[in-house]
């Protein structure tokens, strides 16, 4: 993540002190600076440095804080970043920080991190080398195959109510950078290539099949998660919303399974909180105003 996002996350602390701490962590190989952030053709002023986890930092988190760490060579992973996937990773971290800050401002909604969800998951998921990834048997237009789904982030929201039990909802996050095809041609959709080519349509079909087969409950013991996609423009949002309706109706899953928004919007509507029946929920949507988070 970028240093300026860290400054926002720890807004009560001095940016100068945080900057010096980041430099010390970098020099002692707890943090790394991905090479892909170097932009030789950037117009305008300098950008905040991007920091990623280095091997010593990963080892500390795993051994001391029992944080599930999947990669053994974080420095090599940082060096393998291209500019495109670095931008994607930064968009994920910025969304999660904006979400955390919006929850703080709102007060009655708290973020549930993936680590908390994983701690309550079945043993097979907790011991998996990739706990945020699962296989989904998919059927579409007469085609059959297995597609692995890997959300960009998995999180929950807990809404506190006075004199009543808290409401909890869970989300699978997808950050779209505008580079992936939304729906391939009809010819591709009806061919074997469809299940082996990454598209937004295939992603929505896979999530719908996962919901229909209750794989989210088997993997994480969570009820009625929602798939939230943040894209780059309102036009792409509209296109994705239209195609999600087709997927939901064809596979007979609730249309409310999918939610879409775009980066320019400062108020995210993340959907109903923990409805017994997601298709007939009466609970108000969660609106998080991010205009005050500084993103």
PyMOL commands that set and color helices and strands:
alter all, ss='L'
color gray80, all
select helices_A, chain A and resi 3-9+15-27+35-37+55-65+74-79+83-106+114-119+123-126+186-189+192-196+200-212+215-220+234-251+255-257+278-280
alter helices_A, ss='H'
color red, helices_A
select strands_A, chain A and resi 31-32+52-53+109-112+133-140+143-150+153-161+164-175+226-231+258-262+267-269+287-289
alter strands_A, ss='S'
color yellow, strands_A
deselect
rebuild
show_as cartoon
